[in-house]
Amino acid sequence: MAQIKFGLFFPQVAVDFRTVKARAQLADRVGFHSIWFVDHMWSRGLPDLDHLEAWTLMSATAAVTERIGVATLVLCNSYRNPALLAKMVSSLDNVSGGRFLLGLGAGWMDEEYRGYGYPFPSPRVRIEQLDEALTVMKLLFSEARANFEGKYYSVADAANNPKPVQKPHPPMWIACTNRETIKVAARHGLGALAFSFIDPDEAHAWVDIYYDIIKSDECVPLGHTVNANVALVTGFSLHEERAEAIRRGMEGFQFFGYALNALVAHDQRPGRTDLWGEFQQRRAPDSVDRTIAEAAALGDEYASCIGSPADARRHLRQMSEVGVDQVIFIQQAGRNRHDDICASLELFATDVLPEFAAVEPERQAHKRAELEPYVAAALARKQWMQPLAEEDIPTVHAAVARAQTGGHLA
């Protein structure tokens, strides 16, 4: 049975809100499940990768759409107060009418930490901070007053109102770049955002690892529920003619992969490095033509979401058959044109999406029934933090009284 949902990845690079609005409304109208925004303020000072601010865009997008989920890919918590984040998440879930999806990550760019005035911690510390931040956030999502004293964060008698529309809180996801982080996601009962470009065979291995843990005693939810889902990110460009789709979209997808690798593997000089220029110098000038020739040689065996509708259907059937729950399309990078992207979305909606949408309700019901006992067992293993007793809730004294007594109450 085909089983898959579809999202759009929106890196907000070199666009204005009119572009965001047009694509978001189109995706909302034609039946996409979600649109994912990058939550970075800057990327090593490189103009090629500068981003519009995600929370402003998500709020504006929620206001001009009706059904599509609005999500972070991903929210880096370490240089933000988790109590403030909980308020931001709750507010956006209310603004969107319960459509927010919370994609999380531990953070990995030292420039962002330093830019916000924080030291760049080790990977171990960043994971510990993420665990603590999630503890604070889920308390504020559900409790009238939150109290927590941790190694990195603390809150005392903190309130968060109104609570999220989605109960007990919006679905939580975590970014995964390899099999080890897939295991971390499953152990915590979080959705896995697999940000690696892998083929169906590799996807099958990741999905098996993830769901084997979800169904085992290793799964102890970090949140108040289990979000059992695996999402993969891939390139996207459709046209009736395969070669034209590749001409329109392959270079942009190649640049996205190059830029992503450059952030972790290349030295750069902020404000000076020309990432696009480097990419053009290092790539083979005939790489797109060679891709077209290789795809033509494969004939009906070619399967990709950069191609014809038939090519996309083959690729997505393969992903659905190995158990992938959602595919998130990268459609904006390099010189990809807005009009071409919108045309691709329209073509996808008419020639690809109906095959998968027709069986999605049945698939979701089957999945819920299959996982229900495992989710119940996982939640039973969770150690729940008890709310404060009534007599332990402190009184907040009026500021005027404190001021009149020099900071001390009479």
C-alpha positions in Angstrom: 0.0 0.0 0.0 1.4 3.4 -0.9 2.0 5.4 2.2 3.5 8.9 2.2 2.9 12.6 2.8 4.6 15.5 1.2 6.2 18.7 2.5 8.2 21.6 1.1 11.5 22.7 2.5 11.9 26.5 2.4 15.4 27.8 3.1 14.3 31.5 2.7 17.4 32.3 0.7 17.2 35.4 -1.5 13.4 35.7 -1.4 10.8 38.1 -0.2 7.6 37.3 1.5 5.6 37.6 -1.7 7.5 34.6 -2.9 6.9 32.7 0.3 3.2 33.6 0.3 2.7 32.5 -3.3 4.3 29.1 -2.9 2.8 28.5 0.6 -0.7 29.3 -0.7 -0.2 27.1 -3.8 1.0 24.2 -1.6 -1.9 24.7 0.8 -4.4 24.7 -2.0 -3.1 21.6 -3.8 -2.8 19.4 -0.7 0.8 19.4 0.6 1.1 18.3 4.2 3.6 20.8 5.6 6.1 23.6 4.8 9.4 23.6 6.7 11.3 26.8 7.4 15.0 27.2 8.3 15.5 28.6 11.7 19.0 30.2 11.3 19.7 33.9 11.4 22.8 33.7 9.3 25.1 31.0 7.9 28.8 32.0 8.5 28.1 35.4 7.1 27.8 34.1 3.5 25.4 36.1 1.4 24.6 33.0 -0.7 23.0 31.4 2.4 21.5 34.3 4.3 18.0 33.6 5.6 14.9 35.6 6.3 13.9 35.2 9.9 11.8 32.1 10.3 9.4 32.9 13.1 8.1 36.1 11.4 7.7 34.1 8.1 6.0 31.2 9.8 3.5 33.5 11.5 2.8 35.4 8.3 2.5 32.1 6.4 0.0 30.7 9.0 -2.1 33.8 8.5 -2.4 33.3 4.7 -3.0 29.5 4.6 -5.7 27.3 6.0 -4.6 23.6 6.2 -0.8 23.2 5.6 1.4 22.5 8.6 4.0 25.2 9.4 7.3 23.8 10.7 10.9 24.4 11.7 13.7 22.5 10.0 15.2 22.9 12.5 14.9 25.0 15.7 18.3 25.2 17.4 17.6 25.7 21.1 21.0 26.2 22.7 21.3 29.9 22.3 17.7 30.7 23.2 15.8 30.5 26.5 13.6 27.4 26.4 10.8 29.1 28.3 10.7 31.8 25.7 10.7 29.1 23.0 7.8 27.4 24.6 5.8 30.6 24.5 6.8 31.2 20.8 5.7 27.6 19.9 2.4 27.9 21.8 1.7 31.3 20.3 2.3 30.0 16.7 0.3 26.9 17.3 -2.6 29.2 18.4 -2.1 31.6 15.4 -2.1 28.7 13.0 -5.1 26.9 14.6 -3.1 23.9 15.7 -0.8 23.5 12.6 2.6 23.9 14.1 5.3 21.1 13.8 8.3 21.5 16.1 11.5 20.3 14.4 14.5 20.5 16.7 18.2 20.3 16.6 21.2 20.7 18.9 22.8 23.4 16.8 26.1 23.1 15.0 27.3 26.5 13.7 29.8 28.2 16.1 29.3 31.6 14.4 25.7 31.7 15.4 26.5 30.9 19.0 29.1 33.6 19.1 26.9 36.0 17.3 24.3 35.7 20.0 26.9 36.1 22.7 27.2 32.4 23.8 30.3 30.1 23.8 30.2 27.2 21.3 29.7 24.0 23.4 30.9 20.5 22.6 28.5 18.1 20.8 27.9 16.3 24.1 26.9 19.5 25.9 24.7 20.6 23.0 22.8 17.3 23.3 22.5 17.7 27.1 21.2 21.2 26.6 18.6 19.9 24.1 17.3 17.4 26.5 17.0 20.0 29.3 15.3 22.5 26.9 12.8 19.9 25.9 12.0 19.1 29.5 11.4 22.8 30.2 9.3 23.3 27.1 7.0 20.2 27.7 6.4 21.4 31.3 5.3 24.8 30.0 3.1 23.1 27.4 1.1 21.2 29.9 1.5 22.5 33.5 -0.1 25.6 35.0 3.3 26.5 36.5 6.6 25.0 35.6 9.6 24.6 38.0 12.8 23.0 36.9 16.4 23.3 38.0 18.9 21.8 35.6 22.6 22.0 34.8 22.0 24.5 31.9 18.5 25.9 32.3 16.1 26.7 35.2 12.7 28.1 35.5 10.8 29.0 38.7 7.0 29.2 38.8 7.0 29.9 35.1 3.6 30.2 33.3 2.7 29.8 29.6 -0.7 30.8 28.5 -2.5 30.1 26.2 -1.4 26.5 25.9 -0.8 25.0 22.5 -4.0 24.0 20.5 -2.5 20.6 19.8 -2.7 18.3 22.9 -0.5 17.5 24.7 1.8 19.6 22.5 2.7 20.0 18.8 4.4 17.0 17.2 8.2 17.0 17.9 10.8 16.1 15.4 14.6 16.0 15.5 17.2 16.4 12.8 19.0 13.2 11.8 22.1 13.0 9.6 23.1 9.4 10.1 22.0 6.1 11.5 23.1 6.9 15.1 20.9 10.0 15.3 18.0 8.0 13.8 18.4 5.7 16.9 18.4 8.8 19.2 15.1 10.0 17.6 13.5 6.6 18.0 14.7 6.2 21.7 13.1 9.6 22.5 9.9 8.9 20.6 10.6 11.8 18.3 9.9 12.1 14.5 13.1 11.7 12.5 14.0 14.4 10.0 16.6 12.6 7.9 18.6 15.4 6.3 20.7 13.1 4.1 20.2 12.4 0.5 19.8 8.6 0.5 18.4 6.0 -2.0 15.5 3.7 -1.2 17.8 0.8 -0.1 19.5 3.1 2.5 16.1 4.6 3.5 14.8 1.0 4.1 17.7 0.4 6.5 17.0 3.7 8.4 13.3 3.0 8.6 13.8 -0.5 10.0 16.3 0.7 12.6 13.9 3.5 13.6 10.7 1.4 13.9 12.5 -1.5 15.6 13.4 0.8 18.4 10.0 2.5 18.5 8.5 -1.0 19.1 11.2 -1.9 21.7 11.8 -1.2 25.4 14.4 1.3 24.3 11.7 3.9 23.4 11.1 6.2 26.4 9.4 9.4 25.1 11.1 12.7 25.8 7.8 14.5 25.2 4.3 13.7 26.4 3.5 11.6 23.3 5.3 9.6 20.6 5.6 11.0 17.1 6.5 7.9 15.1 7.5 9.3 11.7 10.4 9.2 9.3 10.8 12.1 6.8 13.4 12.4 4.1 14.6 15.5 2.2 15.1 15.3 -1.5 15.4 17.4 -4.7 12.3 18.5 -6.6 11.7 19.7 -10.2 8.9 18.4 -12.4 8.2 18.9 -16.1 6.4 16.7 -18.7 9.8 16.4 -20.4 12.3 14.7 -18.1 15.3 16.5 -19.7 13.7 19.9 -19.1 12.9 19.1 -15.5 16.6 18.2 -15.0 17.8 21.4 -16.7 15.5 23.5 -14.5 16.2 21.9 -11.2 19.4 19.8 -11.0 21.9 22.6 -10.8 20.0 24.1 -7.9 19.9 20.8 -6.0 23.6 20.2 -6.7 24.4 23.7 -5.3 22.3 23.0 -2.2 24.2 19.9 -1.5 27.5 21.7 -2.1 26.6 24.6 0.2 25.4 22.2 2.9 28.7 20.4 2.8 30.7 23.7 2.6 29.2 24.8 5.9 31.0 22.0 7.7 33.9 21.0 5.5 35.2 24.2 3.9 37.0 27.2 5.3 35.3 30.5 4.6 35.8 34.2 5.2 32.5 35.8 6.3 31.4 38.5 3.9 34.2 37.6 1.4 33.7 33.9 0.4 31.7 33.5 -2.8 30.1 30.1 -2.4 28.2 30.2 -5.7 31.4 31.2 -7.5 33.3 28.3 -5.9 30.5 25.9 -6.8 30.6 27.0 -10.4 34.4 26.6 -10.6 34.5 23.2 -9.0 31.5 21.5 -10.7 31.9 19.9 -14.1 30.4 22.3 -16.7 28.5 19.5 -18.4 27.2 17.8 -15.2 23.6 18.6 -16.0 23.9 17.3 -19.6 25.6 14.1 -18.3 22.7 13.6 -15.8 20.2 14.0 -18.7 22.1 11.4 -20.7 22.4 9.0 -17.8 18.6 9.3 -17.1 17.8 8.7 -20.7 20.0 5.5 -20.7 17.9 4.3 -17.7 14.7 4.8 -19.5 11.7 3.7 -17.4 14.1 2.7 -14.6 14.9 6.3 -13.9 13.3 7.3 -10.6 13.6 10.8 -9.2 11.6 13.8 -8.1 13.8 15.8 -10.6 12.2 14.5 -13.7 8.8 13.7 -15.3 5.6 12.9 -13.2 6.2 9.2 -14.1 9.8 9.4 -12.7 8.5 11.0 -9.5 5.8 8.4 -9.1 8.3 5.6 -9.4 10.7 7.2 -6.9 7.9 7.9 -4.3 6.5 4.4 -4.7 9.9 3.1 -3.8 10.1 5.3 -0.7 6.6 4.4 0.4 7.3 0.7 0.0 10.2 0.9 2.3 8.1 2.7 5.0 9.1 6.4 4.6 6.3 8.5 6.1 7.0 11.8 4.5 9.2 13.3 1.7 10.2 16.9 2.0 11.1 18.6 -1.3 13.9 21.1 -1.8 12.7 23.4 -4.6 14.6 26.6 -4.0 18.3 26.8 -4.5 20.8 28.2 -7.0 19.1 29.7 -10.0 15.8 27.8 -9.8 13.1 30.1 -11.0 9.9 30.9 -9.0 7.7 30.3 -12.0 9.3 26.9 -12.7 8.9 25.9 -9.1 5.2 26.9 -9.1 4.7 25.0 -12.3 6.3 21.9 -10.8 4.0 22.1 -7.8 0.9 22.4 -10.0 2.1 19.4 -12.1 2.8 17.4 -9.0 -0.7 18.1 -7.7 -2.4 16.9 -10.8 -0.2 14.0 -12.0 1.5 12.6 -8.9 -0.3 13.5 -5.6 -3.7 11.9 -6.3 -2.2 8.3 -6.4 -0.9 8.7 -2.8 -3.6 10.9 -1.3 -6.3 8.4 -2.2 -4.9 5.8 0.2 -3.5 8.1 3.0 -6.5 7.9 5.3 -6.5 4.1 5.2 -2.8 4.0 5.7 -2.9 6.3 8.7 -5.6 4.2 10.4 -3.6 1.0 9.8 -0.5 2.7 11.2 -2.3 3.9 14.3 -3.7 0.5 15.0 -0.3 -1.2 14.5 1.6 1.2 16.7 -1.0 1.7 19.5 0.2 -1.0 21.9 3.9 0.0 21.4 3.1 3.7 22.0 1.1 2.8 25.1 4.0 0.7 26.4 6.5 3.5 25.7 4.4 6.1 27.6 4.1 3.7 30.5 7.9 3.5 30.7 8.1 7.3 30.9 8.8 8.9 34.3 6.3 11.7 34.7 7.3 14.9 36.6 4.6 15.7 39.1 3.1 19.2 39.3 3.5 21.3 42.4 1.2 20.7 45.2 -1.3 23.5 45.9 0.5 24.5 49.1 3.8 24.8 47.3 2.7 27.4 44.8 4.3 30.6 45.9 2.5 34.0 46.1 3.7 36.6 43.8 3.7 39.8 45.8 2.8 43.2 44.2 5.8 45.2 43.0 4.4 48.4 44.6 4.6 46.8 48.1 8.2 45.7 47.5 9.2 49.2 46.3 7.7 50.9 49.4 9.7 48.7 51.7 13.0 48.9 49.9 12.6 45.5 48.4 11.3 43.9 51.6 7.7 43.2 52.5 6.4 44.8 55.7 
